[in-house]
Amino acid sequence: MSILDWIAENLGPITMTLPWTWPILETLHFIGLCMLLGGLLVIDLRLLGYQRLVPTAASHDLLPIVYAGLIINTTTGILFFIGDPHRYAVNIGFQLKMLLYVLAGINALWYQLKLAPRVDALPAGSEIPVDARIVGALSLAMWFGVLIFGRLIPFIGTG
């Protein structure tokens, strides 16, 4: 028995026994997505140089909303996977989504540990350093890639 078989047999029925479970999870996933991408859009656009009169540290006030969206999406995403692990594990759209998810997380961690202290200390109106702008652009590209590949999961299949 593979790990996917074990998940499908032991955990899958827990998440998918009620007929309204999937629509509720989809709705929560969409709400989490709006919170996550909406907050990151403001933060990353600020890193790219938009709204220079707003200090970058002020845009970080949106991080609790971003983290809440991330928690909602990660939780519902795990429940989707548990509900049908054989479908997701072999799906190229899902695999690319997870790759970008991990890379976006590494990018965010890099920003928080290496760049945020320096960027947040800049006065309003200052030029954002190139490395921080690159991180912001990569963040937007990767998170929108996560969104796109997630939406393509039903259509891409196993390739």
C-alpha positions in Angstrom: 0.0 0.0 0.0 1.4 3.4 -1.0 1.2 6.5 1.1 -1.4 7.9 -1.4 -3.5 4.7 -0.9 -3.3 5.1 2.9 -4.3 8.8 2.7 -7.2 8.0 0.4 -8.5 5.1 2.6 -7.9 6.5 6.1 -8.1 10.3 5.8 -10.1 10.9 2.5 -13.5 9.8 3.9 -13.0 12.2 6.9 -12.8 15.2 4.6 -15.3 14.3 1.9 -18.2 12.5 3.5 -20.7 15.4 3.5 -22.0 16.6 0.2 -21.4 20.3 1.1 -17.8 19.8 2.2 -16.2 20.5 -1.2 -18.2 23.7 -1.9 -17.4 25.1 1.6 -13.7 24.3 1.2 -13.7 26.0 -2.3 -15.4 29.1 -0.8 -12.9 29.3 2.0 -10.0 28.7 -0.4 -11.2 31.6 -2.6 -11.6 33.9 0.5 -8.1 33.0 1.7 -6.8 33.6 -1.8 -8.3 37.1 -1.9 -6.7 37.9 1.5 -3.3 36.5 0.5 -3.0 37.9 -2.9 -4.8 41.2 -2.1 -2.3 41.9 0.7 0.7 40.8 -1.2 -0.3 42.9 -4.2 -0.1 46.0 -2.1 3.1 45.0 -0.3 4.9 43.9 -3.5 3.8 46.9 -5.5 5.2 49.1 -2.8 8.5 47.2 -3.1 8.4 47.8 -6.8 8.3 51.6 -6.1 4.6 52.4 -6.2 3.2 54.9 -3.6 6.7 56.0 -2.5 5.2 58.4 0.0 4.0 55.4 2.0 6.8 53.9 4.1 7.4 50.2 3.2 6.9 49.3 6.9 3.4 50.7 6.7 2.5 48.2 4.0 3.5 45.5 6.4 0.5 46.3 8.4 -1.3 44.0 5.9 0.8 41.0 6.9 -1.7 39.6 9.4 -4.3 39.5 6.6 -1.8 37.8 4.3 -0.8 35.2 7.0 -4.5 34.5 7.7 -5.1 34.0 4.0 -2.1 31.7 3.8 -3.3 29.6 6.7 -6.8 29.3 5.2 -5.4 28.3 1.8 -2.9 25.9 3.2 -5.4 24.2 5.4 -8.1 23.9 2.7 -5.5 22.9 0.2 -4.3 20.1 2.4 -8.0 19.0 2.8 -8.4 19.0 -1.0 -5.3 16.8 -1.3 -6.5 14.4 1.4 -9.9 14.1 -0.3 -8.4 12.9 -3.6 -4.6 12.3 -3.2 -4.3 10.2 -6.4 -5.8 12.9 -8.5 -3.5 15.7 -7.2 -0.2 13.8 -6.8 0.1 13.1 -10.5 -1.4 16.4 -11.7 1.2 18.6 -13.4 -0.7 21.8 -12.6 -0.7 20.8 -8.9 3.0 19.9 -9.0 3.9 23.3 -10.6 1.6 25.1 -8.1 3.4 23.4 -5.2 6.8 24.2 -6.7 5.9 27.9 -7.0 4.3 27.8 -3.5 7.6 26.6 -2.0 9.7 29.0 -4.0 7.4 31.9 -3.0 7.8 30.9 0.6 11.6 30.9 0.3 11.5 34.3 -1.5 9.3 35.7 1.4 11.7 34.2 4.0 14.7 35.8 2.2 13.0 39.2 2.2 12.0 38.9 5.9 15.4 37.8 7.1 17.8 39.7 4.8 16.0 42.7 3.2 13.1 43.9 5.4 15.2 45.5 8.1 17.2 47.5 5.6 14.1 48.4 3.5 11.9 49.3 6.4 14.5 51.7 7.7 14.3 53.8 4.6 12.4 57.1 4.9 9.2 57.6 2.9 10.0 58.6 -0.7 13.3 56.8 -0.8 14.3 54.6 -3.7 13.8 50.9 -3.1 17.0 48.9 -3.5 17.2 46.7 -6.6 17.4 43.5 -4.7 14.2 44.3 -2.8 12.4 45.2 -6.1 13.5 41.9 -7.6 12.1 40.1 -4.5 8.8 42.0 -4.9 8.6 41.2 -8.7 9.4 37.5 -8.0 6.8 37.4 -5.3 4.1 38.7 -7.6 5.1 36.4 -10.4 5.3 33.3 -8.2 2.0 33.9 -6.3 0.1 34.6 -9.4 1.7 31.4 -10.8 0.3 29.6 -7.8 -3.1 31.0 -8.6 -2.9 30.2 -12.3 -1.7 26.6 -11.9 -4.2 26.0 -9.1 -7.0 27.1 -11.4 -5.6 24.9 -14.2 -5.6 21.7 -12.0 -8.9 20.4 -13.4 -7.8 21.1 -16.9 -4.2 20.1 -17.1 -4.4 16.6 -15.7 -1.3 14.3 -15.8 0.1 15.8 -19.0 
